[in-house]
Amino acid sequence: MTNSVQALRGVTAITVTPFDGAGAPDWDAYAAIVARMAGAGVPVITPNGNTSEFYALSRAEWQRANEVTVKAAGDSAVMPGIGYDVATAKDMAESVHRLGAQLAMVHQPVHPHQSVAGWVAYNREIAESAPGLGFVLYVKDARIDADMLGFLFDACPNVVGIKYAVPDPLRFGDIVAEIGPDRVAWSCGLAERWAPSFWPLGAAGFTSGGVNVAPELSMDYLAALRSGDAERVRRLWELISPFERMRNADATAGNVAVVKEALAQRGLCTGTVRPPAGTLTAQQREQVGAILADWAAAGY
């Protein structure tokens, strides 16, 4: 598991799930997108994340996505997303382990009434059910603090990473400072645009949906962050930011559609998304095209 944990200190790709004209998953297109990212050296590939439309997939589709990813990912570590109720998440964890993956990412539980203690209990029960699997926890609740995370790390040594997706770098920095930067693999869970704000405070990796479209761009961005080349980070940040701003507009309604439209314009899959994900207007599709033109001019 050591190599897989180390891989978390880099780019974690969250895959799209391409659909064909009838709305069914296009597994050939999916495998090609995964293989393309693996070939670019992306260290961790996550099927069934939010960019994958996790909550719009059936259980059979979830399983098939994991299987196709494992076959297509080459040397990249595979970290499937798991979630829903505790029993389902446990069953998913067992399935992931049987498939041979060493990591799983636990989605934020979907429940309208959550306490922090309940979040801890949810993740602890799931992690304890599969001690041979490394777990990355998805933190989207600003109430989760260092004491709660430290308790989980002590109780579950197989919790090996945190995907921190609260847009508050200072709070993140306080948590890392209290727990320690080497206790687990800390990752900025808000993609490339936020990564420079989290990096000096303890993040050693970031998650990405845009990496499906331009894997070399995300990998070059990682190299710039690691080297401390502030000028190159700024240039690449300016290149990436318009794409990420589009994904985050309207409460992230078009988050997945923007990525899929970019892939469609590059001939890699259709732009189809499933409800309740939002779709793009003609003007937004043109905007995606303009961004891709800028990327192409920069060599991506």
C-alpha positions as CSV (number, residue, x, y, z in Angstrom):
1,M,0.0,0.0,0.0
2,T,3.0,2.3,0.6
3,N,3.4,3.2,-3.1
4,S,-0.3,3.9,-3.5
5,V,-0.3,6.3,-0.5
6,Q,2.8,8.1,-2.0
7,A,0.9,8.4,-5.2
8,L,-1.8,10.5,-3.4
9,R,0.9,13.2,-3.1
10,G,0.3,14.2,-6.7
11,V,-2.6,14.5,-9.2
12,T,-5.7,12.4,-8.4
13,A,-7.8,12.2,-11.6
14,I,-11.6,12.0,-11.1
15,T,-12.8,10.3,-14.2
16,V,-15.8,11.2,-16.4
17,T,-18.2,8.4,-17.3
18,P,-18.9,8.9,-21.1
19,F,-22.4,8.1,-22.3
20,D,-23.4,7.0,-25.9
21,G,-26.2,8.5,-27.9
22,A,-28.7,6.3,-26.0
23,G,-27.5,7.4,-22.6
24,A,-25.7,4.2,-21.8
25,P,-22.0,4.2,-20.6
26,D,-19.5,4.0,-23.5
27,W,-16.9,1.8,-21.9
28,D,-14.6,1.9,-24.9
29,A,-14.4,5.7,-24.7
30,Y,-14.0,5.4,-21.0
31,A,-11.1,3.0,-21.2
32,A,-9.4,5.2,-23.8
33,I,-9.7,8.3,-21.5
34,V,-8.3,6.4,-18.5
35,A,-5.4,4.9,-20.6
36,R,-4.6,8.4,-21.9
37,M,-4.3,9.8,-18.4
38,A,-2.2,6.8,-17.2
39,G,0.1,7.2,-20.2
40,A,0.7,10.8,-19.2
41,G,1.9,9.6,-15.7
42,V,-1.2,10.6,-13.7
43,P,-0.5,8.7,-10.4
44,V,-4.0,8.1,-9.1
45,I,-7.2,7.5,-11.0
46,T,-10.6,7.6,-9.3
47,P,-13.6,6.1,-11.0
48,N,-17.0,6.9,-9.4
49,G,-16.1,10.3,-8.1
50,N,-18.4,13.3,-8.4
51,T,-17.1,14.2,-11.9
52,S,-17.9,10.6,-12.7
53,E,-21.6,11.3,-11.9
54,F,-21.4,8.7,-9.0
55,Y,-24.9,9.4,-7.8
56,A,-26.4,9.0,-11.3
57,L,-24.9,5.5,-11.9
58,S,-26.4,2.2,-11.1
59,R,-24.6,-0.3,-8.9
60,A,-23.8,-2.4,-12.0
61,E,-22.4,0.6,-13.7
62,W,-20.3,1.5,-10.6
63,Q,-18.8,-2.0,-10.7
64,R,-18.1,-2.0,-14.4
65,A,-16.4,1.4,-14.1
66,N,-14.1,0.0,-11.5
67,E,-13.3,-3.1,-13.6
68,V,-12.5,-1.1,-16.7
69,T,-10.4,1.4,-14.8
70,V,-8.2,-1.4,-13.3
71,K,-7.6,-2.8,-16.7
72,A,-6.9,0.5,-18.4
73,A,-4.9,2.3,-15.7
74,G,-1.5,0.7,-16.2
75,D,0.8,1.7,-13.4
76,S,-1.5,4.3,-12.0
77,A,-3.1,3.6,-8.6
78,V,-6.9,3.0,-8.8
79,M,-9.0,4.6,-6.0
80,P,-12.7,4.0,-6.6
81,G,-15.3,6.2,-4.9
82,I,-17.7,4.5,-2.5
83,G,-20.6,5.8,-0.5
84,Y,-24.4,5.9,0.2
85,D,-25.5,4.2,3.4
86,V,-23.0,2.4,5.7
87,A,-24.0,-1.1,4.6
88,T,-23.7,-0.2,0.9
89,A,-20.4,1.5,1.4
90,K,-19.0,-1.5,3.3
91,D,-20.1,-3.8,0.5
92,M,-18.5,-1.5,-2.0
93,A,-15.3,-1.4,0.0
94,E,-15.2,-5.2,0.0
95,S,-15.8,-5.3,-3.8
96,V,-13.0,-2.8,-4.4
97,H,-10.6,-4.9,-2.3
98,R,-11.5,-8.1,-4.2
99,L,-10.9,-6.3,-7.4
100,G,-7.3,-5.6,-6.3
101,A,-7.4,-1.9,-5.8
102,Q,-5.5,-0.7,-2.7
103,L,-7.4,2.5,-2.1
104,A,-10.9,3.8,-1.9
105,M,-12.3,7.3,-1.5
106,V,-15.3,7.6,0.8
107,H,-17.8,10.2,-0.4
108,Q,-19.3,12.7,1.9
109,P,-22.5,11.0,3.2
110,V,-25.7,12.2,1.6
111,H,-28.0,13.1,4.5
112,P,-29.8,16.4,5.3
113,H,-29.0,16.2,9.0
114,Q,-25.4,15.5,9.8
115,S,-23.4,16.0,12.9
116,V,-19.6,15.9,13.0
117,A,-19.7,13.0,15.4
118,G,-22.0,11.2,12.9
119,W,-19.6,11.9,10.1
120,V,-16.7,10.4,12.1
121,A,-18.8,7.3,13.0
122,Y,-19.8,6.9,9.4
123,N,-16.2,6.9,8.1
124,R,-14.9,4.8,11.1
125,E,-17.4,2.0,10.5
126,I,-16.6,1.9,6.8
127,A,-12.8,2.0,7.3
128,E,-12.9,-0.7,10.0
129,S,-14.8,-3.0,7.7
130,A,-11.9,-3.4,5.3
131,P,-8.6,-3.1,7.3
132,G,-6.5,-4.2,4.2
133,L,-7.8,-1.2,2.1
134,G,-6.4,2.3,2.4
135,F,-9.1,5.0,2.7
136,V,-9.1,8.6,1.7
137,L,-11.9,10.7,3.3
138,Y,-13.7,13.4,1.5
139,V,-14.0,16.5,3.8
140,K,-16.5,19.0,2.7
141,D,-17.8,20.2,6.1
142,A,-16.0,23.1,7.7
143,R,-17.0,21.8,11.2
144,I,-14.6,18.9,10.9
145,D,-11.5,19.8,12.9
146,A,-8.1,18.4,13.9
147,D,-9.5,16.6,17.0
148,M,-12.0,14.7,15.0
149,L,-9.6,13.7,12.3
150,G,-6.9,12.8,14.8
151,F,-9.4,10.5,16.5
152,L,-10.2,8.8,13.2
153,F,-6.5,8.4,12.3
154,D,-5.8,6.8,15.7
155,A,-8.8,4.5,15.5
156,C,-8.3,3.5,11.8
157,P,-4.6,3.3,10.7
158,N,-5.8,2.5,7.2
159,V,-7.2,6.0,6.8
160,V,-4.2,7.2,4.7
161,G,-5.4,10.4,3.1
162,I,-7.7,13.5,3.2
163,K,-9.3,15.1,0.2
164,Y,-10.0,18.5,1.7
165,A,-12.7,20.3,-0.2
166,V,-13.6,23.2,2.1
167,P,-12.6,26.5,0.4
168,D,-10.7,27.7,3.5
169,P,-7.0,27.3,3.2
170,L,-6.3,28.9,6.6
171,R,-8.5,26.3,8.4
172,F,-6.8,23.6,6.4
173,G,-3.4,24.9,7.4
174,D,-4.4,25.0,11.1
175,I,-5.5,21.3,10.9
176,V,-2.3,20.2,9.1
177,A,-0.2,22.1,11.6
178,E,-1.9,20.4,14.6
179,I,-1.9,16.9,13.2
180,G,1.3,17.0,11.1
181,P,1.9,17.1,7.4
182,D,3.2,13.5,7.2
183,R,0.5,11.8,9.3
184,V,-1.6,11.2,6.1
185,A,-1.5,12.4,2.5
186,W,-3.2,15.8,2.4
187,S,-4.8,16.8,-0.9
188,C,-6.5,19.9,-2.1
189,G,-9.9,18.6,-3.1
190,L,-11.0,21.7,-5.0
191,A,-8.9,21.1,-8.2
192,E,-6.1,23.1,-9.8
193,R,-7.5,26.6,-9.2
194,W,-7.3,26.3,-5.4
195,A,-4.1,24.2,-5.2
196,P,-1.6,27.1,-4.9
197,S,-3.5,28.4,-1.8
198,F,-3.3,25.0,-0.1
199,W,0.2,24.0,-1.2
200,P,2.3,26.0,1.3
201,L,0.1,25.0,4.1
202,G,0.5,21.2,3.8
203,A,-1.2,20.0,0.6
204,A,1.0,17.7,-1.4
205,G,-1.5,16.8,-4.1
206,F,-4.7,18.0,-5.8
207,T,-7.8,16.4,-7.4
208,S,-8.7,17.2,-10.9
209,G,-11.5,16.7,-13.4
210,G,-9.8,18.8,-16.1
211,V,-7.0,16.2,-16.3
212,N,-9.4,14.0,-18.3
213,V,-9.1,16.7,-21.1
214,A,-5.4,17.7,-20.8
215,P,-3.4,15.4,-18.6
216,E,-0.1,16.9,-19.5
217,L,-1.3,20.3,-18.3
218,S,-2.2,19.0,-14.9
219,M,1.1,17.1,-14.6
220,D,3.1,20.2,-15.6
221,Y,1.1,22.2,-13.0
222,L,2.0,19.6,-10.4
223,A,5.7,19.9,-11.3
224,A,5.6,23.7,-11.0
225,L,4.0,23.5,-7.6
226,R,6.6,20.9,-6.4
227,S,9.5,23.0,-7.7
228,G,8.3,26.2,-6.2
229,D,8.4,27.9,-9.6
230,A,6.0,30.7,-8.7
231,E,6.1,32.3,-12.2
232,R,5.3,29.0,-13.9
233,V,2.5,28.3,-11.4
234,R,1.0,31.7,-12.1
235,R,1.1,31.2,-15.9
236,L,-0.4,27.7,-15.8
237,W,-3.0,28.9,-13.2
238,E,-4.1,31.7,-15.6
239,L,-4.4,29.0,-18.3
240,I,-6.5,26.7,-16.2
241,S,-8.6,29.2,-14.2
242,P,-11.2,30.1,-17.0
243,F,-12.1,26.4,-17.3
244,E,-12.4,25.9,-13.5
245,R,-14.5,29.1,-13.2
246,M,-16.9,27.7,-15.7
247,R,-17.1,24.4,-13.8
248,N,-17.9,26.3,-10.5
249,A,-20.5,28.7,-11.9
250,D,-24.2,28.4,-10.9
251,A,-23.4,26.3,-7.8
252,T,-21.3,23.9,-10.0
253,A,-24.4,23.0,-12.1
254,G,-22.3,22.5,-15.2
255,N,-19.2,21.1,-13.5
256,V,-19.4,17.8,-15.3
257,A,-20.9,19.1,-18.5
258,V,-17.9,21.5,-19.0
259,V,-15.4,18.6,-18.8
260,K,-17.5,16.4,-21.1
261,E,-18.0,19.2,-23.6
262,A,-14.2,19.7,-23.8
263,L,-13.7,16.0,-24.3
264,A,-16.4,16.0,-27.0
265,Q,-14.7,18.9,-28.8
266,R,-11.5,16.9,-28.8
267,G,-13.3,13.9,-30.2
268,L,-12.9,11.7,-27.1
269,C,-16.5,11.1,-26.0
270,T,-20.0,12.7,-26.2
271,G,-21.0,15.7,-24.1
272,T,-24.0,13.9,-22.6
273,V,-24.6,14.1,-18.9
274,R,-27.4,12.5,-16.8
275,P,-29.9,14.4,-14.7
276,P,-29.7,16.1,-12.3
277,A,-26.4,17.4,-13.8
278,G,-26.7,20.7,-15.7
279,T,-26.2,21.1,-19.4
280,L,-24.5,23.9,-21.4
281,T,-25.9,26.6,-23.6
282,A,-24.5,27.2,-27.1
283,Q,-22.7,30.2,-25.7
284,Q,-21.1,28.1,-23.0
285,R,-20.0,25.5,-25.5
286,E,-18.3,28.3,-27.6
287,Q,-16.6,29.4,-24.4
288,V,-15.2,25.9,-23.8
289,G,-13.9,25.9,-27.4
290,A,-12.1,29.2,-26.8
291,I,-10.5,27.8,-23.7
292,L,-9.3,24.7,-25.6
293,A,-7.9,27.0,-28.3
294,D,-5.8,28.8,-25.7
295,W,-4.7,25.4,-24.3
296,A,-3.7,24.2,-27.8
297,A,-1.7,27.4,-28.4
298,A,0.2,26.7,-25.2
299,G,1.0,23.1,-26.3
300,Y,-1.9,21.4,-24.4
